[in-house]
Amino acid sequence: MKALVVRLDSFGDVLLAGPAVRAVAAGGTHVTMLCGPRGEPAARLLPGVDEVLVWSAPWEGVDPPPVRKADVDAVVRRLREAAFDVALVLTSFHQSPLPTALVLRLAGIGRIGADSVDHPGSLLDVRHRRLPGRHEAEAALDTAAALGFPPPPGDDGRLRVLPPPDTVALTGNGPYVVVHPGASAPARAWSPDRCAEAVALLTDAGHRVIVTGGPDERDLTRRVSGGTAVDLGGRTEPRTLAGVLRTADVVVCGNTGPAHLAAAVGTPVVSLFAPVVPAERWGPYGVPSVLLGDQRAPCADSRARHCPVAGHPCLDEVTGQDVVQAVRKLLKEHA
């Protein structure tokens, strides 16, 4: 059976689809993942994925491409030529799977399942309704099961990635704490000054600290490192970052892709979580964690990319000392 799993949004979203992908892989002979450019690196890390197709859908992302008939025709033709037997469309609780389902139906895929609040007409063969309060990873697994792909025996349903490389050449020997100051949306980021304070206090408390960030975050990681931490800004592509996070004692970061990558390699997380989306759906999944940030702030559930409240109080009222205590708590509980 040739199966297609679709998750068109970001890196972290694709990682959260991992348990559902494994369920589909257990019931199929070949699994292809269709994702957007931001999610492609994560898709290539997931066990059970045999092939990755990339498409920028005009209904996904903060800067989506315009609708072009030639572009839609091309992806329909590509999917039709692949001759998939079944497709699982995964979306967040606030997204509709129906535009994607229409494309898949035009491509001749005969059995399509998704979680849909909206009436799907003839676009879906299996219309799942997610249970209240389910984490995104659990909701994806539920949708896969509704389509006929339950979790395989012995699979704990946690996030997982392919074995990462040894990164001791980057991190050096000995225990360390990772601080990842960046975030995909400004509303989800702790301020650079607070991050730098946390790095300094963690160092004073005897921790070796490593600061990570993407190629466009080198200035940020340099500032946060403060001359005391190891600065790996721009030096860790996703697979390498997985290795760095895997051997960390604790990862300190916001609600962003590296939090889910840390969970996928089994590392505890201190989560600086802005409540613009619900923590019950997007918090670190399946690993020990401490959640910091005012979850009842006025921005709660707003899905804002830029903080709508002056001073960003939901996160910036968290202090560096709060982070040190949270790290200490995780280390003590899971020594």
Salt bridges, closest charged atoms under 4 A:
ASP9 OD1 - ARG7 NE 2.81
ASP13 OD1 - ARG7 NH2 3.76
GLU40 OE2 - ARG44 NH2 2.94
ASP73 OD2 - LYS69 NZ 2.75
ASP115 OD2 - ARG130 NE 2.72
ASP125 OD2 - ARG105 NH2 3.14
GLU136 OE2 - ARG130 NH1 2.85
GLU138 OE1 - ARG134 NH1 3.61
ASP142 OD2 - ARG134 NE 2.89
ASP155 OD2 - ARG22 NE 2.81
ASP155 OD1 - ARG160 NH2 3.73
ASP156 OD1 - ARG160 NH2 3.44
ASP193 OD1 - ARG223 NH2 2.64
GLU197 OE1 - ARG194 NH1 3.02
ASP219 OD1 - ARG222 NH1 2.92
GLU333 OE2 - LYS329 NZ 2.74
GLU333 OE1 - HIS334 NE2 3.68
